[in-house]
């Protein structure tokens, strides 16, 4: 399973905990190629990281700034937001493939 799948599950878990007022420590992921669901443990650390990322992004948006580009080929190659991030980097910051670290 990829990190972004676990992150998405953690977001759903946090939403469920908020909505139902109950702790959720597992999530169910069904990868279509597997043929069966996987039970994924959701620890407090994973949920904490999602809340921290949300708070970081909310603070940046509140200041009308964007977080810095990571400039990490390995991390960015798996990111589902890479295209949007690079477009914003180019349009707003005047960046290019070299300044993004992906060129």
C-alpha positions in Angstrom: 0.0 0.0 0.0 1.2 3.5 -0.7 1.6 6.3 1.7 -1.1 8.4 0.1 -3.6 5.6 0.5 -2.8 5.4 4.2 -3.0 9.2 4.5 -6.4 9.1 2.8 -7.6 6.4 5.2 -6.3 8.4 8.1 -8.4 11.4 7.0 -11.5 9.2 6.7 -10.8 7.7 10.2 -10.5 11.3 11.6 -13.8 12.2 10.0 -15.5 9.1 11.3 -14.2 9.8 14.8 -15.5 13.3 14.7 -18.9 12.3 13.3 -19.6 9.3 15.4 -17.7 10.4 18.6 -15.9 7.1 18.8 -12.3 6.1 18.5 -11.4 4.2 15.3 -8.2 2.3 15.2 -8.5 0.3 12.0 -9.6 1.0 8.4 -10.6 -1.3 5.6 -8.9 -1.0 2.2 -9.9 -3.0 -0.8 -7.4 -3.0 -3.6 -9.2 -4.2 -6.7 -6.3 -6.4 -7.8 -6.2 -8.3 -4.5 -9.7 -9.7 -4.5 -10.1 -9.3 -0.8 -10.1 -6.4 1.7 -7.1 -5.5 3.9 -7.5 -4.3 7.5 -5.2 -1.4 8.0 -4.3 -0.4 11.6 -4.6 3.4 12.1 -2.4 4.5 15.0 -2.4 7.8 16.9 0.9 8.8 15.2 -0.6 8.6 11.7 -3.6 10.6 12.7 -1.4 13.1 14.4 0.7 13.6 11.2 -2.5 14.2 9.2 -3.7 16.8 11.6 -0.3 18.5 11.6 -0.2 18.6 7.8 -3.7 20.1 7.8 -2.7 22.7 10.3 0.4 23.6 8.4 -1.5 24.0 5.1 -4.3 26.0 6.9 -1.7 28.3 8.4 -0.1 28.8 5.0 -3.4 29.5 3.3 -4.3 31.9 6.1 -1.2 33.9 5.3 -2.0 33.6 1.6 1.4 31.8 1.0 2.2 28.4 -0.3 4.4 25.8 1.4 7.9 25.5 -0.1 8.4 23.0 -2.9 10.0 19.9 -1.4 12.6 19.6 -4.2 12.7 15.8 -3.7 12.4 13.7 -6.8 11.7 10.5 -4.9 8.9 12.0 -2.7 7.3 14.1 -5.4 7.2 11.3 -8.0 4.6 9.5 -5.9 2.6 12.6 -5.0 -1.0 12.8 -6.3 -0.7 16.6 -6.2 2.5 16.9 -8.2 1.0 18.4 -11.3 -1.0 21.0 -9.3 2.0 21.8 -7.2 4.3 22.3 -10.2 1.7 24.4 -11.9 1.4 26.7 -8.9 5.2 26.8 -8.5 5.5 28.0 -12.1 2.5 30.4 -12.2 2.8 32.0 -8.7 6.5 31.7 -7.9 7.9 31.8 -11.5 9.6 28.4 -10.9 10.9 25.9 -13.4 12.0 22.3 -13.5 15.4 23.3 -12.0 14.0 25.3 -9.1 11.4 22.6 -8.4 14.2 20.0 -8.0 12.5 17.7 -10.4 14.3 18.7 -13.6 
